[in-house]
């Protein structure tokens, strides 16, 4: 068992805690750079919004690369996992709520 497999064995429900920690830490560290990039596109996205959008961005990026993770699979399961769907909608709402369009 290598190090990544060992770290990913710790789970909450069916989701690896290590994946959540790495995702949120990565967005936390990249959010100042991403915010500066989006300022050039006239969008003001605060760090708090990036943190709310971490999981929805992860779902979209996994779909784009064709990697179906347990969370992606559960989110698109039409017959179950309603709490996950509600949580994703809430995260998406609060993430988008903080974004401001900058006018010239």
C-alpha positions in Angstrom: 0.0 0.0 0.0 1.5 3.3 -1.0 1.1 6.6 0.8 -1.8 7.9 -1.2 -3.8 4.7 -0.8 -3.1 4.8 2.9 -4.3 8.5 3.2 -7.4 7.8 1.1 -8.5 4.9 3.3 -9.9 7.3 5.9 -13.5 8.0 4.8 -16.6 9.8 5.8 -19.5 7.9 4.3 -18.1 6.9 0.8 -15.8 9.9 0.4 -12.1 10.1 1.2 -11.2 12.8 3.8 -7.8 13.3 2.1 -9.5 14.3 -1.1 -11.6 17.0 0.7 -8.5 18.3 2.5 -6.4 18.5 -0.6 -9.2 20.2 -2.6 -10.0 22.9 0.0 -6.3 23.5 0.7 -5.5 23.8 -3.0 -8.4 26.3 -3.6 -7.4 28.2 -0.5 -3.8 28.6 -1.8 -4.9 29.3 -5.4 -7.8 31.7 -4.7 -5.7 34.9 -4.6 -4.2 34.0 -8.1 -7.6 33.0 -9.5 -9.2 36.1 -8.2 -6.6 38.3 -9.9 -7.1 36.4 -13.1 -10.9 36.8 -13.0 -10.5 40.5 -12.2 -9.0 40.9 -15.7 -12.3 39.4 -16.9 -14.1 42.0 -14.8 -15.4 39.4 -12.2 -14.7 40.0 -8.5 -14.6 36.6 -6.8 -13.7 36.7 -3.1 -11.8 33.8 -1.4 -15.0 32.9 0.5 -16.8 32.2 -2.9 -13.9 30.1 -4.1 -14.2 28.0 -0.9 -17.9 27.5 -1.5 -17.3 26.6 -5.1 -14.6 24.0 -4.4 -16.8 20.9 -4.6 -19.0 22.1 -7.5 -15.8 22.9 -9.5 -14.4 19.5 -8.6 -17.6 17.8 -9.9 -17.4 19.8 -13.2 -13.7 19.1 -13.6 -14.1 15.4 -13.0 -16.9 15.3 -15.6 -14.7 17.1 -18.1 -11.9 14.6 -17.8 -14.2 11.6 -17.6 -13.2 10.5 -14.1 -16.3 9.4 -12.3 -15.6 9.6 -8.6 -18.0 8.4 -5.9 -19.3 11.9 -5.4 -19.9 12.5 -9.1 -21.7 9.2 -9.4 -23.8 9.9 -6.3 -24.7 13.4 -7.5 -26.0 12.2 -10.8 -27.9 9.2 -9.3 -31.5 10.1 -10.0 -33.0 7.9 -7.3 -30.9 8.6 -4.2 -28.4 10.9 -2.4 -30.8 13.9 -2.1 -28.9 15.4 0.8 -25.7 15.6 -1.5 -27.7 17.3 -4.2 -29.1 19.8 -1.7 -25.7 20.5 -0.3 -24.2 21.1 -3.8 -27.0 23.5 -4.7 -26.5 25.4 -1.4 -22.7 25.6 -2.1 -23.3 26.7 -5.6 -25.8 29.4 -4.4 -23.5 30.8 -1.8 -20.5 30.6 -4.2 -22.3 32.5 -6.9 -23.8 35.0 -4.4 -20.4 36.5 -3.6 -19.4 37.1 -7.2 -19.7 40.7 -8.5 -19.4 42.0 -12.0 -17.2 45.0 -12.3 -18.4 47.7 -14.6 -16.0 50.1 -16.4 
